[in-house]
Amino acid sequence: MKRIFADKMKKNPIIAAVKDLGNLDAALSSDCTIIFLLCGSIFNIKDVVKKAKEKGKMIFIHIDLLDGFSKDAVALKYISEEIKPDGIISTKNSQLKTAKSLGLLTVQRIFIIDSLSIDTAVKASQMIEPDAIEIMPGIMPRITKQLSKALDVPVIVGGLVSEKIEVENAVRSGALGVSSSSKEIWEMKL
């Protein structure tokens, strides 16, 4: 599954970040092969994941932003066994460790605000061993290049990416994927 994830990003590095379910159909009909779901609740998440799978998309749930579930191992086990996403996104190390133990792919989201957070990203990656790291904001080519060289996992950039040049710069700087909530970016050809 990890290889499929990387292969999909290599074929199309643009990841549809859905932060409003009103945009789900656009993500499902886009050329994006991976969806990062940044919204949802206990009432609709199973149907959303099912729709994505029916369209042949990989789907990752941002577990920290999901409504109606506790943030513990039992909730993750339920999500893994009953909802069956391909993986989760989280800023929390404990969530990522549990998800990995359940066989889910993991994307560790890290906010880069200063040089200390760069060091933290490297240390966290070594400790957690996620399947990918998403750094935010995604409009920092120099930092993307630095982290791509320092990390043993794929780097995804996200946040504030809204123009083609930003996507191109991210990929040139070593990002394997670029997540964006901009429908215009979803339709971009690189």
C-alpha distance (Angstrom), angle and dihedral (degrees) to the residues before:
residue distance angle dihedral
M1 . . .
K2 3.80 . .
R3 3.79 90.0 .
I4 3.82 91.5 49.5
F5 3.82 88.9 52.3
A6 3.82 92.4 52.7
D7 3.81 92.5 42.8
K8 3.80 91.7 52.7
M9 3.81 90.9 51.7
K10 3.80 90.9 48.5
K11 3.82 90.7 53.5
N12 3.79 93.9 44.5
P13 3.81 116.7 5.1
I14 3.80 93.9 -169.7
I15 3.80 114.4 102.6
A16 3.80 119.6 -165.4
A17 3.81 107.3 -128.7
V18 3.80 105.7 -159.8
K19 3.79 112.0 -160.7
D20 3.81 95.6 160.5
L21 3.81 122.9 42.8
G22 3.81 87.6 -140.4
N23 3.83 85.3 75.3
L24 3.81 96.0 48.4
D25 3.82 95.2 96.6
A26 3.81 90.6 52.1
A27 3.81 90.0 51.7
L28 3.80 91.4 47.2
S29 3.80 92.4 51.3
S30 3.82 94.3 43.3
D31 3.80 125.7 96.5
C32 3.81 89.0 -110.5
T33 3.79 109.9 117.9
I34 3.81 94.8 -165.7
I35 3.80 128.8 55.2
F36 3.79 125.9 -163.6
L37 3.80 106.2 -157.9
L38 3.81 109.3 -150.7
C39 3.81 96.8 175.2
G40 3.76 141.0 36.8
S41 3.74 141.2 102.9
I42 3.74 143.8 -129.3
F43 3.83 87.0 -87.5
N44 3.81 99.6 57.2
I45 3.79 110.4 17.7
K46 3.80 96.8 92.8
D47 3.82 92.5 53.7
V48 3.81 92.1 46.3
V49 3.81 92.3 52.2
K50 3.80 90.8 46.2
K51 3.83 92.0 52.0
A52 3.81 91.4 49.6
K53 3.80 92.5 49.9
E54 3.81 91.3 47.9
K55 3.82 87.7 56.5
G56 3.80 91.2 50.2
K57 3.80 94.0 -110.2
M58 3.79 126.3 141.2
I59 3.79 109.5 -128.7
F60 3.78 129.9 -158.0
I61 3.80 121.2 -169.9
H62 3.79 118.6 -144.8
I63 3.77 93.9 -134.5
D64 3.82 94.2 -166.6
L65 3.83 90.3 61.2
L66 3.81 98.5 44.4
D67 3.81 114.6 112.2
G68 3.80 124.7 -138.1
F69 3.81 99.6 23.3
S70 3.77 126.2 99.9
K71 3.76 115.1 -124.4
D72 3.80 96.7 -116.8
A73 3.80 140.7 105.0
V74 3.81 93.6 -93.9
A75 3.80 91.9 57.4
L76 3.80 90.9 47.9
K77 3.80 90.9 49.3
Y78 3.81 89.9 51.7
I79 3.81 91.2 47.9
S80 3.80 91.0 48.7
E81 3.81 96.0 47.5
E82 3.81 102.5 34.0
I83 3.80 107.4 25.7
K84 3.82 96.4 32.0
P85 3.79 105.5 -160.2
D86 3.78 117.0 174.8
G87 3.76 90.5 -117.6
I88 3.76 150.0 -31.5
I89 3.77 136.7 -109.0
S90 3.79 120.1 -145.7
T91 3.77 143.9 154.5
K92 3.80 89.8 -147.7
N93 3.80 119.0 92.8
S94 3.81 93.6 -153.5
Q95 3.82 91.7 55.3
L96 3.79 91.2 49.8
K97 3.81 93.8 48.7
T98 3.80 91.7 49.9
A99 3.80 92.8 46.1
K100 3.81 90.9 51.0
S101 3.82 90.3 51.3
L102 3.82 88.2 53.8
G103 3.80 92.1 53.3
L104 3.80 97.0 -106.2
L105 3.79 122.0 138.3
T106 3.80 112.3 -113.0
V107 3.78 133.9 -145.7
Q108 3.77 115.1 -170.4
R109 3.79 111.3 -150.4
I110 3.79 114.7 -149.9
F111 3.78 128.0 -178.3
I112 3.81 112.8 -142.4
I113 3.78 109.3 -149.9
D114 3.80 102.2 146.8
S115 3.81 143.3 -5.9
L116 3.80 91.4 -80.3
S117 3.81 90.5 60.4
I118 3.82 89.1 54.9
D119 3.80 89.9 57.0
T120 3.80 89.8 45.0
A121 3.81 90.6 52.9
V122 3.79 91.8 54.4
K123 3.81 93.9 46.1
A124 3.81 92.8 45.5
S125 3.79 91.3 50.2
Q126 3.78 91.5 51.7
M127 3.80 91.7 48.2
I128 3.83 100.1 42.0
E129 3.82 99.5 30.0
P130 3.81 94.9 -151.9
D131 3.79 119.6 -172.1
A132 3.81 89.1 -115.9
I133 3.78 140.2 -5.2
E134 3.78 122.1 -133.7
I135 3.77 112.6 -154.6
M136 3.76 121.3 -160.0
P137 2.93 136.7 -119.8
G138 3.77 94.3 34.8
I139 3.77 98.1 -156.0
M140 3.81 98.2 84.5
P141 3.82 108.7 97.9
R142 3.80 94.4 174.3
I143 3.81 92.2 53.5
T144 3.81 91.7 43.0
K145 3.80 89.6 54.4
Q146 3.80 92.3 47.0
L147 3.81 93.6 50.1
S148 3.81 94.3 41.9
K149 3.80 88.4 58.3
A150 3.82 94.6 43.4
L151 3.81 98.5 46.7
D152 3.78 130.9 73.2
V153 3.81 92.4 -151.9
P154 3.80 131.6 70.0
V155 3.79 115.8 -85.0
I156 3.78 120.2 -136.2
V157 3.78 120.3 -172.8
G158 3.78 124.3 -151.8
G159 3.75 142.1 162.1
L160 3.80 126.9 70.0
V161 3.82 92.8 16.6
S162 3.78 104.8 140.4
E163 3.81 107.7 135.8
K164 3.80 133.6 67.1
I165 3.81 92.5 -122.9
E166 3.82 89.8 57.3
V167 3.81 90.9 53.5
E168 3.81 91.6 46.8
N169 3.82 91.7 48.1
A170 3.81 91.4 49.5
V171 3.80 93.2 51.2
R172 3.82 92.2 44.2
S173 3.81 88.1 51.1
G174 3.79 92.8 56.5
A175 3.80 105.5 -89.2
L176 3.79 111.4 144.2
G177 3.80 91.2 -161.5
V178 3.80 140.5 20.4
S179 3.79 120.1 -154.7
S180 3.78 118.5 -157.6
S181 3.78 137.3 164.2
S182 3.81 90.1 -149.9
K183 3.81 111.3 110.7
E184 3.81 88.7 -155.2
I185 3.80 89.7 60.5
W186 3.84 90.9 48.7
E187 3.80 89.5 61.7
M188 3.80 95.3 46.7
K189 3.79 121.1 120.5
L190 3.79 117.4 -147.1
